[in-house]
């Protein structure tokens, strides 16, 4: 069993995706909080935060998390990543806007990491099986 866990690509990729995801989330969340605290509405602040996190995550996940003989980081992968990113950004931006309208900015700051955690599950599956494939 131990040998299976150590050699499993799914286990390795999951662990790496979590590490990269935490770094992405910290960059995204810090950008979001700084911009929204400065008076920028939460929707554009969220998009700016997600852009800052995505630029870090695309390269790190392609280079380390999902790297292999059947994967690549090129135009096709970038186009797939952008398609996935656009959909998740729409969902994330709608959610933070709704939370801000309902309970206020400070709760939105607290809720954003939870929103991104839920979206990261879909992101992992899409990245593993679609985005970084040749």
C-alpha positions in Angstrom: 0.0 0.0 0.0 2.8 2.4 0.9 4.5 1.8 -2.4 1.3 2.6 -4.2 0.8 5.9 -2.3 4.4 7.0 -2.9 4.3 6.1 -6.7 0.8 7.3 -7.4 0.6 10.2 -9.8 -2.8 11.2 -8.4 -1.3 11.5 -4.9 1.8 13.4 -6.1 -0.3 15.7 -8.3 -2.9 16.3 -5.5 -0.1 17.3 -3.0 1.6 19.6 -5.5 -1.7 21.1 -6.6 -2.5 21.9 -2.9 0.9 23.6 -2.4 0.6 25.7 -5.6 -3.1 26.4 -4.8 -2.2 27.8 -1.4 0.4 30.1 -3.0 -2.2 31.1 -5.6 -4.8 31.7 -3.0 -2.6 33.9 -0.9 -1.6 36.1 -3.8 -5.3 36.2 -5.1 -6.8 36.9 -1.6 -4.2 39.5 -0.7 -4.7 41.4 -3.9 -8.5 41.2 -3.5 -8.4 42.4 0.0 -6.0 45.3 -0.7 -8.0 46.5 -3.7 -11.4 46.2 -2.1 -10.2 47.8 1.1 -9.0 50.7 -1.0 -12.5 51.3 -2.3 -12.5 49.3 -5.5 -15.8 47.3 -5.9 -15.4 43.7 -5.1 -16.1 42.5 -8.6 -13.1 44.1 -10.3 -11.0 43.5 -7.2 -11.9 39.8 -7.5 -10.9 39.7 -11.2 -7.6 41.4 -10.5 -6.9 39.0 -7.6 -7.7 36.0 -9.8 -5.5 37.3 -12.6 -2.6 37.6 -10.1 -3.1 34.1 -8.8 -3.7 32.6 -12.2 -0.4 33.9 -13.7 1.4 32.1 -10.9 -0.6 28.9 -10.9 -0.7 28.3 -14.7 3.1 28.1 -14.9 3.7 26.2 -11.6 1.0 23.6 -12.2 2.1 23.1 -15.8 5.8 22.9 -14.9 5.6 20.8 -11.7 2.2 19.5 -10.8 1.0 18.0 -14.0 4.4 17.7 -15.8 4.8 14.4 -17.7 5.4 12.9 -21.1 1.8 13.3 -22.1 1.5 17.0 -20.9 2.8 20.3 -22.1 2.7 24.1 -21.5 1.9 25.8 -24.8 -0.7 27.8 -26.6 -3.2 25.0 -26.6 -2.8 24.5 -22.8 -3.0 28.2 -22.3 -6.2 28.5 -24.3 -7.8 25.7 -22.3 -6.6 27.2 -19.0 -8.1 30.6 -20.0 -11.4 28.9 -20.9 -11.5 27.2 -17.5 -10.3 30.4 -15.8 -13.1 32.5 -17.4 -15.8 30.2 -16.2 -14.5 29.9 -12.7 -13.9 33.7 -12.5 -17.5 34.4 -13.5 -18.7 32.0 -10.7 -16.3 33.5 -8.2 -17.1 37.1 -9.1 -20.8 36.5 -8.9 -20.4 34.8 -5.5 -18.2 37.5 -3.9 -20.6 40.2 -5.3 -23.6 38.4 -3.9 -22.0 38.0 -0.5 -20.9 41.6 -0.4 -24.4 42.8 -1.2 -25.9 40.5 1.4 -23.6 40.7 4.4 -20.9 43.2 3.6 -17.2 43.4 2.7 -15.6 41.9 5.8 -17.7 38.7 5.4 -16.7 38.7 1.7 -13.1 38.7 2.6 -13.7 35.7 4.9 -15.8 33.9 2.3 -13.5 34.2 -0.7 -11.0 31.5 0.4 -14.0 29.0 0.8 -15.3 30.0 -2.7 -11.9 29.4 -4.2 -11.5 26.1 -2.4 -14.7 24.8 -4.0 -13.7 26.0 -7.4 -10.2 24.5 -7.0 -11.7 21.0 -6.9 -13.2 21.5 -10.4 -9.9 23.2 -11.4 -7.9 20.2 -10.3 -10.0 17.7 -12.3 -10.1 19.9 -15.4 -6.3 20.6 -15.2 -5.4 17.0 -14.8 -7.6 15.6 -17.5 -7.9 18.5 -20.0 -5.9 21.7 -19.6 -2.3 20.4 -19.6 -2.8 17.4 -22.0 -1.0 17.5 -25.3 
